[in-house]
Amino acid sequence: MGKGSITLRDLQRVAAAHDFTWTNKEIADMIYCFDSDGDGKLSLDDFRTIVDRCNMVQKTETTIVTSKA
């Protein structure tokens, strides 16, 4: 089960795993800017805000195919 928050270390691991070129200061600044409750961590809602603002997820259209029997 998860901890319910994303820490600086968590983001450092993600950045390294995906070859992002974020510096430790940039990651810390990101947390500072988006941390809605001031606890030094990102909640899921905080992270969603980052993803939305940075257009980090491509939205795809899905097609539903139905058949008549």
All heavy atoms as a GROMACS GRO file, in nm:
protein
  539
    1MET      N    1   0.085  -0.117   0.000
    1MET     CA    2   0.000   0.000   0.000
    1MET      C    3   0.090   0.123   0.000
    1MET      O    4   0.192   0.128   0.067
    1MET     CB    5  -0.092  -0.002   0.121
    1MET     CG    6  -0.185   0.117   0.126
    1MET     SD    7  -0.299   0.104   0.263
    1MET     CE    8  -0.446   0.077   0.172
    2GLY      N    9   0.048   0.226  -0.072
    2GLY     CA   10   0.128   0.348  -0.084
    2GLY      C   11   0.119   0.436   0.039
    2GLY      O   12   0.038   0.416   0.129
    3LYS      N   13   0.207   0.536   0.040
    3LYS     CA   14   0.212   0.629   0.153
    3LYS      C   15   0.111   0.741   0.141
    3LYS      O   16   0.087   0.811   0.236
    3LYS     CB   17   0.350   0.694   0.166
    3LYS     CG   18   0.466   0.617   0.119
    3LYS     CD   19   0.592   0.700   0.133
    3LYS     CE   20   0.618   0.772   0.006
    3LYS     NZ   21   0.717   0.722  -0.081
    4GLY      N   22   0.059   0.760   0.021
    4GLY     CA   23  -0.038   0.866   0.002
    4GLY      C   24   0.022   1.000  -0.034
    4GLY      O   25  -0.049   1.099  -0.043
    5SER      N   26   0.154   1.004  -0.054
    5SER     CA   27   0.217   1.130  -0.092
    5SER      C   28   0.344   1.100  -0.173
    5SER      O   29   0.394   0.988  -0.172
    5SER     CB   30   0.252   1.213   0.031
    5SER     OG   31   0.342   1.143   0.115
    6ILE      N   32   0.391   1.202  -0.242
    6ILE     CA   33   0.510   1.190  -0.326
    6ILE      C   34   0.616   1.282  -0.268
    6ILE      O   35   0.594   1.402  -0.251
    6ILE     CB   36   0.478   1.230  -0.471
    6ILE    CG1   37   0.366   1.140  -0.526
    6ILE    CG2   38   0.602   1.222  -0.558
    6ILE    CD1   39   0.305   1.190  -0.655
    7THR      N   40   0.731   1.226  -0.237
    7THR     CA   41   0.839   1.302  -0.174
    7THR      C   42   0.943   1.344  -0.278
    7THR      O   43   0.940   1.299  -0.393
    7THR     CB   44   0.909   1.217  -0.067
    7THR    OG1   45   0.973   1.106  -0.132
    7THR    CG2   46   0.812   1.167   0.038
    8LEU      N   47   1.036   1.426  -0.234
    8LEU     CA   48   1.147   1.467  -0.317
    8LEU      C   49   1.221   1.344  -0.370
    8LEU      O   50   1.251   1.333  -0.489
    8LEU     CB   51   1.243   1.556  -0.237
    8LEU     CG   52   1.371   1.597  -0.309
    8LEU    CD1   53   1.343   1.698  -0.418
    8LEU    CD2   54   1.471   1.654  -0.210
    9ARG      N   55   1.246   1.251  -0.281
    9ARG     CA   56   1.318   1.128  -0.321
    9ARG      C   57   1.239   1.049  -0.426
    9ARG      O   58   1.297   0.994  -0.519
    9ARG     CB   59   1.347   1.043  -0.198
    9ARG     CG   60   1.433   0.925  -0.229
    9ARG     CD   61   1.476   0.855  -0.104
    9ARG     NE   62   1.551   0.737  -0.140
    9ARG     CZ   63   1.654   0.693  -0.074
    9ARG    NH1   64   1.694   0.754   0.033
    9ARG    NH2   65   1.717   0.585  -0.113
   10ASP      N   66   1.108   1.042  -0.410
   10ASP     CA   67   1.024   0.972  -0.508
   10ASP      C   68   1.040   1.036  -0.647
   10ASP      O   69   1.056   0.966  -0.747
   10ASP     CB   70   0.876   0.977  -0.469
   10ASP     CG   71   0.844   0.900  -0.342
   10ASP    OD1   72   0.913   0.800  -0.312
   10ASP    OD2   73   0.749   0.942  -0.273
   11LEU      N   74   1.035   1.169  -0.651
   11LEU     CA   75   1.049   1.239  -0.779
   11LEU      C   76   1.189   1.223  -0.837
   11LEU      O   77   1.205   1.213  -0.959
   11LEU     CB   78   1.013   1.387  -0.764
   11LEU     CG   79   0.864   1.416  -0.747
   11LEU    CD1   80   0.841   1.565  -0.729
   11LEU    CD2   81   0.783   1.365  -0.865
   12GLN      N   82   1.290   1.220  -0.752
   12GLN     CA   83   1.426   1.197  -0.800
   12GLN      C   84   1.437   1.060  -0.866
   12GLN      O   85   1.499   1.046  -0.972
   12GLN     CB   86   1.526   1.207  -0.685
   12GLN     CG   87   1.546   1.347  -0.634
   12GLN     CD   88   1.625   1.353  -0.504
   12GLN    OE1   89   1.617   1.262  -0.420
   12GLN    NE2   90   1.700   1.461  -0.485
   13ARG      N   91   1.374   0.961  -0.807
   13ARG     CA   92   1.375   0.825  -0.864
   13ARG      C   93   1.303   0.821  -0.999
   13ARG      O   94   1.350   0.758  -1.094
   13ARG     CB   95   1.311   0.726  -0.768
   13ARG     CG   96   1.395   0.696  -0.647
   13ARG     CD   97   1.325   0.600  -0.556
   13ARG     NE   98   1.399   0.580  -0.434
   13ARG     CZ   99   1.349   0.525  -0.326
   13ARG    NH1  100   1.224   0.484  -0.324
   13ARG    NH2  101   1.423   0.510  -0.218
   14VAL      N  102   1.189   0.887  -1.007
   14VAL     CA  103   1.114   0.891  -1.132
   14VAL      C  104   1.196   0.961  -1.240
   14VAL      O  105   1.205   0.914  -1.354
   14VAL     CB  106   0.977   0.962  -1.113
   14VAL    CG1  107   0.911   0.991  -1.246
   14VAL    CG2  108   0.887   0.878  -1.026
   15ALA      N  109   1.255   1.074  -1.206
   15ALA     CA  110   1.337   1.149  -1.301
   15ALA      C  111   1.452   1.063  -1.352
   15ALA      O  112   1.478   1.058  -1.473
   15ALA     CB  113   1.389   1.277  -1.236
   16ALA      N  114   1.520   0.993  -1.264
   16ALA     CA  115   1.632   0.909  -1.304
   16ALA      C  116   1.585   0.792  -1.391
   16ALA      O  117   1.648   0.760  -1.493
   16ALA     CB  118   1.706   0.857  -1.181
   17ALA      N  119   1.475   0.731  -1.354
   17ALA     CA  120   1.424   0.615  -1.427
   17ALA      C  121   1.380   0.650  -1.569
   17ALA      O  122   1.384   0.566  -1.658
   17ALA     CB  123   1.310   0.551  -1.350
   18HIS      N  124   1.336   0.775  -1.587
   18HIS     CA  125   1.284   0.816  -1.718
   18HIS      C  126   1.376   0.914  -1.791
   18HIS      O  127   1.334   0.979  -1.887
   18HIS     CB  128   1.144   0.874  -1.701
   18HIS     CG  129   1.046   0.771  -1.654
   18HIS    ND1  130   0.990   0.677  -1.737
   18HIS    CD2  131   0.998   0.744  -1.530
   18HIS    CE1  132   0.910   0.598  -1.668
   18HIS    NE2  133   0.913   0.636  -1.541
   19ASP      N  134   1.499   0.924  -1.743
   19ASP     CA  135   1.599   1.010  -1.806
   19ASP      C  136   1.556   1.156  -1.816
   19ASP      O  137   1.590   1.225  -1.912
   19ASP     CB  138   1.639   0.958  -1.945
   19ASP     CG  139   1.709   0.824  -1.938
   19ASP    OD1  140   1.786   0.802  -1.842
   19ASP    OD2  141   1.688   0.741  -2.028
   20PHE      N  142   1.478   1.204  -1.718
   20PHE     CA  143   1.443   1.346  -1.713
   20PHE      C  144   1.567   1.422  -1.669
   20PHE      O  145   1.648   1.371  -1.592
   20PHE     CB  146   1.329   1.373  -1.614
   20PHE     CG  147   1.197   1.312  -1.653
   20PHE    CD1  148   1.105   1.283  -1.556
   20PHE    CD2  149   1.164   1.286  -1.784
   20PHE    CE1  150   0.981   1.227  -1.588
   20PHE    CE2  151   1.041   1.232  -1.819
   20PHE     CZ  152   0.950   1.201  -1.720
   21THR      N  153   1.581   1.542  -1.714
   21THR     CA  154   1.700   1.621  -1.681
   21THR      C  155   1.670   1.725  -1.574
   21THR      O  156   1.727   1.833  -1.575
   21THR     CB  157   1.756   1.690  -1.808
   21THR    OG1  158   1.652   1.770  -1.865
   21THR    CG2  159   1.805   1.588  -1.908
   22TRP      N  160   1.582   1.692  -1.482
   22TRP     CA  161   1.551   1.784  -1.372
   22TRP      C  162   1.664   1.780  -1.270
   22TRP      O  163   1.710   1.674  -1.230
   22TRP     CB  164   1.422   1.745  -1.302
   22TRP     CG  165   1.298   1.746  -1.387
   22TRP    CD1  166   1.276   1.820  -1.499
   22TRP    CD2  167   1.180   1.670  -1.366
   22TRP    NE1  168   1.151   1.795  -1.548
   22TRP    CE2  169   1.090   1.705  -1.469
   22TRP    CE3  170   1.141   1.580  -1.270
   22TRP    CZ2  171   0.963   1.649  -1.479
   22TRP    CZ3  172   1.015   1.523  -1.280
   22TRP    CH2  173   0.927   1.559  -1.382
   23THR      N  174   1.704   1.898  -1.225
   23THR     CA  175   1.802   1.904  -1.117
   23THR      C  176   1.729   1.885  -0.984
   23THR      O  177   1.606   1.897  -0.976
   23THR     CB  178   1.874   2.040  -1.114
   23THR    OG1  179   1.778   2.142  -1.082
   23THR    CG2  180   1.941   2.071  -1.247
   24ASN      N  181   1.804   1.857  -0.879
   24ASN     CA  182   1.743   1.844  -0.746
   24ASN      C  183   1.673   1.973  -0.706
   24ASN      O  184   1.567   1.970  -0.643
   24ASN     CB  185   1.848   1.805  -0.643
   24ASN     CG  186   1.894   1.662  -0.660
   24ASN    OD1  187   1.826   1.580  -0.723
   24ASN    ND2  188   2.009   1.631  -0.606
   25LYS      N  189   1.730   2.088  -0.743
   25LYS     CA  190   1.668   2.217  -0.711
   25LYS      C  191   1.536   2.233  -0.787
   25LYS      O  192   1.438   2.280  -0.730
   25LYS     CB  193   1.760   2.333  -0.744
   25LYS     CG  194   1.698   2.467  -0.707
   25LYS     CD  195   1.790   2.583  -0.734
   25LYS     CE  196   1.732   2.719  -0.700
   25LYS     NZ  197   1.591   2.736  -0.690
   26GLU      N  198   1.532   2.191  -0.913
   26GLU     CA  199   1.407   2.201  -0.990
   26GLU      C  200   1.299   2.112  -0.930
   26GLU      O  201   1.182   2.153  -0.922
   26GLU     CB  202   1.432   2.162  -1.136
   26GLU     CG  203   1.511   2.266  -1.213
   26GLU     CD  204   1.554   2.218  -1.349
   26GLU    OE1  205   1.587   2.098  -1.366
   26GLU    OE2  206   1.556   2.302  -1.441
   27ILE      N  207   1.336   1.995  -0.886
   27ILE     CA  208   1.239   1.905  -0.823
   27ILE      C  209   1.190   1.965  -0.691
   27ILE      O  210   1.069   1.966  -0.664
   27ILE     CB  211   1.300   1.765  -0.801
   27ILE    CG1  212   1.331   1.700  -0.936
   27ILE    CG2  213   1.205   1.677  -0.720
   27ILE    CD1  214   1.413   1.572  -0.926
   28ALA      N  215   1.281   2.017  -0.611
   28ALA     CA  216   1.242   2.080  -0.484
   28ALA      C  217   1.152   2.200  -0.510
   28ALA      O  218   1.053   2.221  -0.438
   28ALA     CB  219   1.366   2.120  -0.405
   29ASP      N  220   1.185   2.280  -0.611
   29ASP     CA  221   1.102   2.396  -0.646
   29ASP      C  222   0.963   2.353  -0.692
   29ASP      O  223   0.863   2.417  -0.659
   29ASP     CB  224   1.168   2.480  -0.755
   29ASP     CG  225   1.291   2.556  -0.706
   29ASP    OD1  226   1.310   2.566  -0.583
   29ASP    OD2  227   1.366   2.607  -0.792
   30MET      N  228   0.956   2.242  -0.766
   30MET     CA  229   0.827   2.191  -0.812
   30MET      C  230   0.740   2.153  -0.693
   30MET      O  231   0.622   2.188  -0.686
   30MET     CB  232   0.848   2.070  -0.903
   30MET     CG  233   0.720   2.014  -0.959
   30MET     SD  234   0.730   1.864  -1.061
   30MET     CE  235   0.899   1.843  -1.102
   31ILE      N  236   0.801   2.084  -0.597
   31ILE     CA  237   0.726   2.046  -0.477
   31ILE      C  238   0.680   2.171  -0.404
   31ILE      O  239   0.563   2.183  -0.366
   31ILE     CB  240   0.809   1.954  -0.386
   31ILE    CG1  241   0.829   1.818  -0.453
   31ILE    CG2  242   0.742   1.937  -0.249
   31ILE    CD1  243   0.924   1.725  -0.381
   32TYR      N  244   0.769   2.267  -0.386
   32TYR     CA  245   0.735   2.391  -0.315
   32TYR      C  246   0.618   2.463  -0.384
   32TYR      O  247   0.526   2.510  -0.317
   32TYR     CB  248   0.858   2.481  -0.308
   32TYR     CG  249   0.830   2.612  -0.240
   32TYR    CD1  250   0.822   2.620  -0.102
   32TYR    CD2  251   0.808   2.728  -0.314
   32TYR    CE1  252   0.794   2.741  -0.038
   32TYR    CE2  253   0.781   2.849  -0.251
   32TYR     CZ  254   0.774   2.854  -0.114
   32TYR     OH  255   0.745   2.973  -0.053
   33CYS      N  256   0.623   2.470  -0.515
   33CYS     CA  257   0.520   2.544  -0.590
   33CYS      C  258   0.383   2.475  -0.589
   33CYS      O  259   0.280   2.542  -0.591
   33CYS     CB  260   0.563   2.563  -0.735
   33CYS     SG  261   0.697   2.681  -0.755
   34PHE      N  262   0.382   2.343  -0.588
   34PHE     CA  263   0.256   2.270  -0.603
   34PHE      C  264   0.206   2.205  -0.476
   34PHE      O  265   0.096   2.148  -0.474
   34PHE     CB  266   0.268   2.166  -0.715
   34PHE     CG  267   0.277   2.227  -0.852
   34PHE    CD1  268   0.399   2.249  -0.912
   34PHE    CD2  269   0.163   2.266  -0.920
   34PHE    CE1  270   0.409   2.306  -1.038
   34PHE    CE2  271   0.171   2.323  -1.045
   34PHE     CZ  272   0.293   2.343  -1.105
   35ASP      N  273   0.280   2.211  -0.369
   35ASP     CA  274   0.242   2.150  -0.241
   35ASP      C  275   0.129   2.231  -0.178
   35ASP      O  276   0.152   2.335  -0.119
   35ASP     CB  277   0.365   2.146  -0.150
   35ASP     CG  278   0.336   2.092  -0.012
   35ASP    OD1  279   0.228   2.033   0.009
   35ASP    OD2  280   0.423   2.108   0.076
   36SER      N  281   0.008   2.182  -0.192
   36SER     CA  282  -0.109   2.260  -0.150
   36SER      C  283  -0.126   2.271   0.002
   36SER      O  284  -0.188   2.366   0.050
   36SER     CB  285  -0.237   2.201  -0.211
   36SER     OG  286  -0.256   2.068  -0.167
   37ASP      N  287  -0.071   2.177   0.078
   37ASP     CA  288  -0.091   2.185   0.224
   37ASP      C  289   0.038   2.218   0.300
   37ASP      O  290   0.038   2.220   0.423
   37ASP     CB  291  -0.155   2.058   0.278
   37ASP     CG  292  -0.070   1.934   0.261
   37ASP    OD1  293   0.044   1.945   0.212
   37ASP    OD2  294  -0.119   1.824   0.296
   38GLY      N  295   0.148   2.243   0.227
   38GLY     CA  296   0.271   2.287   0.291
   38GLY      C  297   0.346   2.182   0.370
   38GLY      O  298   0.431   2.214   0.453
   39ASP      N  299   0.318   2.052   0.344
   39ASP     CA  300   0.386   1.948   0.421
   39ASP      C  301   0.517   1.901   0.358
   39ASP      O  302   0.582   1.810   0.408
   39ASP     CB  303   0.293   1.828   0.444
   39ASP     CG  304   0.258   1.753   0.316
   39ASP    OD1  305   0.294   1.800   0.206
   39ASP    OD2  306   0.191   1.648   0.327
   40GLY      N  307   0.557   1.964   0.247
   40GLY     CA  308   0.682   1.927   0.182
   40GLY      C  309   0.671   1.807   0.091
   40GLY      O  310   0.770   1.756   0.041
   41LYS      N  311   0.548   1.760   0.067
   41LYS     CA  312   0.522   1.644  -0.019
   41LYS      C  313   0.408   1.681  -0.114
   41LYS      O  314   0.334   1.775  -0.088
   41LYS     CB  315   0.481   1.523   0.064
   41LYS     CG  316   0.579   1.482   0.169
   41LYS     CD  317   0.522   1.369   0.251
   41LYS     CE  318   0.576   1.374   0.392
   41LYS     NZ  319   0.501   1.288   0.480
   42LEU      N  320   0.394   1.602  -0.219
   42LEU     CA  321   0.284   1.622  -0.312
   42LEU      C  322   0.176   1.518  -0.287
   42LEU      O  323   0.205   1.399  -0.277
   42LEU     CB  324   0.333   1.609  -0.457
   42LEU     CG  325   0.438   1.710  -0.501
   42LEU    CD1  326   0.487   1.675  -0.641
   42LEU    CD2  327   0.382   1.851  -0.497
   43SER      N  328   0.053   1.564  -0.279
   43SER     CA  329  -0.059   1.471  -0.272
   43SER      C  330  -0.091   1.427  -0.416
   43SER      O  331  -0.037   1.481  -0.513
   43SER     CB  332  -0.181   1.540  -0.212
   43SER     OG  333  -0.227   1.642  -0.301
   44LEU      N  334  -0.180   1.332  -0.430
   44LEU     CA  335  -0.222   1.289  -0.564
   44LEU      C  336  -0.282   1.407  -0.640
   44LEU      O  337  -0.252   1.427  -0.759
   44LEU     CB  338  -0.322   1.174  -0.554
   44LEU     CG  339  -0.375   1.121  -0.688
   44LEU    CD1  340  -0.261   1.076  -0.779
   44LEU    CD2  341  -0.474   1.009  -0.664
   45ASP      N  342  -0.363   1.488  -0.573
   45ASP     CA  343  -0.422   1.605  -0.639
   45ASP      C  344  -0.315   1.706  -0.682
   45ASP      O  345  -0.325   1.764  -0.790
   45ASP     CB  346  -0.526   1.674  -0.548
   45ASP     CG  347  -0.655   1.595  -0.538
   45ASP    OD1  348  -0.684   1.513  -0.628
   45ASP    OD2  349  -0.728   1.614  -0.439
   46ASP      N  350  -0.213   1.727  -0.597
   46ASP     CA  351  -0.102   1.815  -0.634
   46ASP      C  352  -0.034   1.763  -0.761
   46ASP      O  353  -0.005   1.838  -0.853
   46ASP     CB  354   0.003   1.823  -0.522
   46ASP     CG  355  -0.047   1.885  -0.393
   46ASP    OD1  356  -0.144   1.964  -0.396
   46ASP    OD2  357   0.012   1.855  -0.288
   47PHE      N  358  -0.008   1.632  -0.764
   47PHE     CA  359   0.060   1.572  -0.878
   47PHE      C  360  -0.026   1.582  -1.004
   47PHE      O  361   0.025   1.612  -1.113
   47PHE     CB  362   0.097   1.427  -0.849
   47PHE     CG  363   0.183   1.367  -0.956
   47PHE    CD1  364   0.316   1.404  -0.968
   47PHE    CD2  365   0.131   1.275  -1.044
   47PHE    CE1  366   0.397   1.349  -1.067
   47PHE    CE2  367   0.210   1.220  -1.143
   47PHE     CZ  368   0.343   1.257  -1.155
   48ARG      N  369  -0.155   1.561  -0.990
   48ARG     CA  370  -0.246   1.576  -1.105
   48ARG      C  371  -0.241   1.718  -1.161
   48ARG      O  372  -0.246   1.737  -1.282
   48ARG     CB  373  -0.388   1.541  -1.065
   48ARG     CG  374  -0.414   1.396  -1.051
   48ARG     CD  375  -0.558   1.369  -1.014
   48ARG     NE  376  -0.583   1.227  -1.002
   48ARG     CZ  377  -0.670   1.174  -0.920
   48ARG    NH1  378  -0.744   1.252  -0.842
   48ARG    NH2  379  -0.686   1.044  -0.916
   49THR      N  380  -0.231   1.815  -1.073
   49THR     CA  381  -0.220   1.955  -1.116
   49THR      C  382  -0.094   1.975  -1.201
   49THR      O  383  -0.099   2.039  -1.306
   49THR     CB  384  -0.218   2.050  -0.995
   49THR    OG1  385  -0.340   2.034  -0.922
   49THR    CG2  386  -0.204   2.195  -1.039
   50ILE      N  387   0.017   1.918  -1.157
   50ILE     CA  388   0.141   1.929  -1.233
   50ILE      C  389   0.125   1.864  -1.370
   50ILE      O  390   0.160   1.923  -1.473
   50ILE     CB  391   0.258   1.862  -1.158
   50ILE    CG1  392   0.290   1.939  -1.031
   50ILE    CG2  393   0.382   1.851  -1.247
   50ILE    CD1  394   0.387   1.868  -0.939
   51VAL      N  395   0.071   1.743  -1.372
   51VAL     CA  396   0.054   1.670  -1.498
   51VAL      C  397  -0.036   1.749  -1.593
   51VAL      O  398  -0.005   1.763  -1.712
   51VAL     CB  399  -0.002   1.529  -1.471
   51VAL    CG1  400  -0.043   1.460  -1.600
   51VAL    CG2  401   0.101   1.445  -1.397
   52ASP      N  402  -0.145   1.802  -1.542
   52ASP     CA  403  -0.237   1.881  -1.626
   52ASP      C  404  -0.170   2.007  -1.678
   52ASP      O  405  -0.177   2.038  -1.797
   52ASP     CB  406  -0.364   1.919  -1.548
   52ASP     CG  407  -0.456   1.802  -1.526
   52ASP    OD1  408  -0.441   1.699  -1.595
   52ASP    OD2  409  -0.544   1.814  -1.438
   53ARG      N  410  -0.106   2.082  -1.594
   53ARG     CA  411  -0.043   2.208  -1.634
   53ARG      C  412   0.072   2.190  -1.731
   53ARG      O  413   0.098   2.275  -1.815
   53ARG     CB  414   0.005   2.287  -1.513
   53ARG     CG  415  -0.107   2.348  -1.436
   53ARG     CD  416  -0.057   2.454  -1.343
   53ARG     NE  417  -0.164   2.499  -1.257
   53ARG     CZ  418  -0.147   2.574  -1.151
   53ARG    NH1  419  -0.026   2.613  -1.118
   53ARG    NH2  420  -0.248   2.610  -1.078
   54CYS      N  421   0.142   2.080  -1.718
   54CYS     CA  422   0.259   2.055  -1.804
   54CYS      C  423   0.226   1.968  -1.924
   54CYS      O  424   0.315   1.932  -2.000
   54CYS     CB  425   0.370   1.990  -1.722
   54CYS     SG  426   0.430   2.096  -1.588
   55ASN      N  427   0.099   1.934  -1.939
   55ASN     CA  428   0.056   1.848  -2.050
   55ASN      C  429   0.144   1.723  -2.060
   55ASN      O  430   0.193   1.688  -2.167
   55ASN     CB  431   0.057   1.924  -2.182
   55ASN     CG  432  -0.043   2.036  -2.183
   55ASN    OD1  433  -0.155   2.021  -2.137
   55ASN    ND2  434  -0.002   2.151  -2.232
   56MET      N  435   0.165   1.658  -1.947
   56MET     CA  436   0.256   1.543  -1.942
   56MET      C  437   0.190   1.414  -1.989
   56MET      O  438   0.258   1.314  -2.009
   56MET     CB  439   0.309   1.524  -1.800
   56MET     CG  440   0.398   1.637  -1.755
   56MET     SD  441   0.441   1.628  -1.581
   56MET     CE  442   0.563   1.499  -1.583
   57VAL      N  443   0.060   1.413  -2.005
   57VAL     CA  444  -0.009   1.293  -2.049
   57VAL      C  445  -0.082   1.324  -2.178
   57VAL      O  446  -0.155   1.423  -2.187
   57VAL     CB  447  -0.110   1.245  -1.942
   57VAL    CG1  448  -0.192   1.128  -1.993
   57VAL    CG2  449  -0.041   1.209  -1.813
   58GLN      N  450  -0.060   1.240  -2.277
   58GLN     CA  451  -0.131   1.258  -2.402
   58GLN      C  452  -0.267   1.192  -2.389
   58GLN      O  453  -0.278   1.078  -2.346
   58GLN     CB  454  -0.056   1.195  -2.518
   58GLN     CG  455   0.071   1.266  -2.552
   58GLN     CD  456   0.139   1.200  -2.671
   58GLN    OE1  457   0.129   1.081  -2.691
   58GLN    NE2  458   0.207   1.281  -2.750
   59LYS      N  459  -0.368   1.266  -2.427
   59LYS     CA  460  -0.502   1.211  -2.424
   59LYS      C  461  -0.529   1.147  -2.559
   59LYS      O  462  -0.496   1.203  -2.663
   59LYS     CB  463  -0.604   1.320  -2.394
   59LYS     CG  464  -0.586   1.378  -2.257
   59LYS     CD  465  -0.686   1.486  -2.228
   59LYS     CE  466  -0.658   1.542  -2.089
   59LYS     NZ  467  -0.741   1.653  -2.055
   60THR      N  468  -0.587   1.029  -2.557
   60THR     CA  469  -0.617   0.960  -2.681
   60THR      C  470  -0.767   0.944  -2.694
   60THR      O  471  -0.840   0.937  -2.596
   60THR     CB  472  -0.551   0.821  -2.685
   60THR    OG1  473  -0.601   0.744  -2.576
   60THR    CG2  474  -0.400   0.832  -2.675
   61GLU      N  475  -0.809   0.940  -2.817
   61GLU     CA  476  -0.950   0.916  -2.842
   61GLU      C  477  -0.970   0.766  -2.848
   61GLU      O  478  -0.890   0.693  -2.903
   61GLU     CB  479  -0.991   0.979  -2.974
   61GLU     CG  480  -0.987   1.130  -2.974
   61GLU     CD  481  -1.038   1.188  -3.105
   61GLU    OE1  482  -1.128   1.129  -3.164
   61GLU    OE2  483  -0.984   1.291  -3.146
   62THR      N  484  -1.080   0.721  -2.791
   62THR     CA  485  -1.112   0.579  -2.798
   62THR      C  486  -1.236   0.562  -2.883
   62THR      O  487  -1.325   0.646  -2.884
   62THR     CB  488  -1.136   0.520  -2.658
   62THR    OG1  489  -1.243   0.592  -2.595
   62THR    CG2  490  -1.011   0.527  -2.574
   63THR      N  491  -1.236   0.456  -2.956
   63THR     CA  492  -1.349   0.426  -3.042
   63THR      C  493  -1.417   0.302  -2.988
   63THR      O  494  -1.352   0.200  -2.963
   63THR     CB  495  -1.302   0.401  -3.186
   63THR    OG1  496  -1.229   0.512  -3.230
   63THR    CG2  497  -1.420   0.375  -3.278
   64ILE      N  498  -1.545   0.312  -2.969
   64ILE     CA  499  -1.621   0.197  -2.924
   64ILE      C  500  -1.688   0.135  -3.045
   64ILE      O  501  -1.760   0.202  -3.120
   64ILE     CB  502  -1.728   0.238  -2.820
   64ILE    CG1  503  -1.661   0.300  -2.698
   64ILE    CG2  504  -1.815   0.119  -2.783
   64ILE    CD1  505  -1.758   0.356  -2.597
   65VAL      N  506  -1.659   0.009  -3.067
   65VAL     CA  507  -1.715  -0.062  -3.181
   65VAL      C  508  -1.825  -0.153  -3.128
   65VAL      O  509  -1.802  -0.233  -3.037
   65VAL     CB  510  -1.608  -0.145  -3.253
   65VAL    CG1  511  -1.668  -0.221  -3.369
   65VAL    CG2  512  -1.494  -0.054  -3.299
   66THR      N  513  -1.942  -0.137  -3.185
   66THR     CA  514  -2.052  -0.223  -3.145
   66THR      C  515  -2.096  -0.304  -3.266
   66THR      O  516  -2.084  -0.259  -3.380
   66THR     CB  517  -2.172  -0.144  -3.092
   66THR    OG1  518  -2.215  -0.053  -3.192
   66THR    CG2  519  -2.134  -0.067  -2.967
   67SER      N  520  -2.143  -0.420  -3.243
   67SER     CA  521  -2.191  -0.502  -3.353
   67SER      C  522  -2.336  -0.534  -3.331
   67SER      O  523  -2.382  -0.543  -3.218
   67SER     CB  524  -2.108  -0.631  -3.365
   67SER     OG  525  -2.124  -0.707  -3.248
   68LYS      N  526  -2.405  -0.552  -3.442
   68LYS     CA  527  -2.545  -0.591  -3.435
   68LYS      C  528  -2.552  -0.741  -3.454
   68LYS      O  529  -2.492  -0.796  -3.544
   68LYS     CB  530  -2.626  -0.521  -3.543
   68LYS     CG  531  -2.634  -0.372  -3.522
   68LYS     CD  532  -2.716  -0.307  -3.629
   68LYS     CE  533  -2.720  -0.156  -3.608
   68LYS     NZ  534  -2.796  -0.089  -3.708
   69ALA      N  535  -2.623  -0.806  -3.366
   69ALA     CA  536  -2.634  -0.952  -3.378
   69ALA      C  537  -2.763  -0.991  -3.441
   69ALA      O  538  -2.857  -0.923  -3.445
   69ALA     CB  539  -2.620  -1.016  -3.242
   0.00000   0.00000   0.00000
